[in-house]
């Protein structure tokens, strides 16, 4: 028996967790997908099918941030006197869920971070927290209103050839 198609008004936190575990990688199949989602193979297939039908999951489908989300571009200068500063900050950045892109840069600053936050207050707190890290000498954060994003890197990430 087929389930009736229902389209919820938005994605639940559970939907977002599923998408976060799948995004940026080739979609696993069968038992591997079930194991990744922690459910039976048929439940995993239904979940993926539902997310595809909603338009939330495709070959590559970034999650659209809700209205009111605050995005930032932050430049960070390392404290040269702090031993191992780059390695420590690299580790923190890699684990930070708010950081959506990071690059080491040349010039006045050492890093350029792109981040997303639930609101302006949490973005400001995140930036202030970054300033308190001992390996950080200076932080410059700019709040952004993203006009558009082009995800031309998907083919390279997925290993499917040129974009």
N, C-alpha and C positions, 0 to 999 in steps of 0.2 A: 504494500500500500504506500502511495506517495504522500509525503507530508504537504500540507497546504503552504504555499509560499507566503511568507510574512516579511514585510520590509519594515524593520524598526526605524524610528526617526533618526537614530545615530548609532554609532558604534559603542558597545559596552566596554568597560575596562577589560573584561575577559577577551573580547574581540581584539582590543589593542595589544594585549599580551600575546595572543596567537600571531597577529601580524608582525609584532616585534621579533618573535622567534623565527619567522619565515622570511622576512624581507632581506633583500640583497643577496640571496642565495638561490640556487636552483631549487625548485619545489621538490621535496622528497616524495617518493611514491610508496604505496602499500604499507608494509610493516614499518618502514623507516619514518613515514609520515605519522603513523599512529604512535610510534615511540616518541617522536618529537613533540607531539601534542599531548601525550599521556592518556590516550583514549584507544578504543578499539579501532581497527581499520575502517569499518563501516561508519562509525561516528566521525572519524577523521575526514573521510571522504565527504560526508554531509556538511561538515563545518567548512571545509575548503569550498565546496559547491555554493554554500550560502554566502560566503564572503565574496566569491567571484560574482554571484548574481547581484549583490549589493554594489559592485564596482569597487570594493575595497581591496581586492586581491586580483592581480593579473600576472602577466609575465614579469613585469616590474611595476609595482604600484606604491608610491610613497603615500604615507598617511597624511591627509590634509589636516593642518592644525586648526582647532576651533577658533572662532572669532574671539578676540580678546587676548589671544596668546601673544606673548611678548618675545620677539626675536632680537638677538643682539649680535654685534660683531665686537669682539674684544681683542685688544692688542696687549701682549704681556711681555715685559722685560724681565730677564732673569737677574737675580742677585749674584754677581760674579764671585763674591766672596764665599758663597755657600757651596760647599763641595758636593758634587753630584746633582746640582740643581736641575739640569736638563733631564737626566734620567728619572729623578723623583717626580718632576712635573709631567713627563711623558706618561708615567704610570698612573698618576692621578687623572689626567685628561682621558686616558683610555677607559678608565672605570667610571667617569662622571656621566650620568645619564642625560644631563642637560646639554652636553657638548655634542653637536651633530656633525661638526666638521672641524678639523684642526690641521694647521700647517706651520712648520717652522719657516720663518721669513728672514730676509736680509734687511738691513737698515736699522732704524732706531730701536725697534722691538724684535723679540726673538720668536714670538708665536702670534698667529692670527686664529682666533677661535670663533666659530659660529655656534650659537646656543639658542635653545627654545625654552621658554618658561611659561607657567600657567598665567602669570600676570606681571605687571611692572614691579610690584613689591618683591616677588620671589626672584626676579631678574636682578634687582638691585642688591638683595641679600646675597645672591650667588656671586656677584661681582665683588662685593665687600669681603666675602669669605675668601675669595681668590687673593685679595690684597694682603690678607693676614698670613698667607703661607710663607714660611721662612725663605724659600728659594725664589720668591717673587720680589722684585724691586719696585715695579711700577705696573699699573693696570690702567688702560684707557678703554672704556666701554661706551659703545654707541648703540642706542635703541633703534630698531629698524622697522619699517613697514615694507615688507617684501612685495615687490611689484610682480615678479614671476621668477620661476626657477626652471632651468633646463637641465634635465638629468641625462646628459649625453654620455655619462660614464657607465651606464648600465651594461652595455655589451662587454666592456672590458672587465667589469666586476664578475659578470656571469660567465666569462670565457667563451662567448659565442661569436667572436670576431669583431670587426670594426663597426662603429656606430653609424 
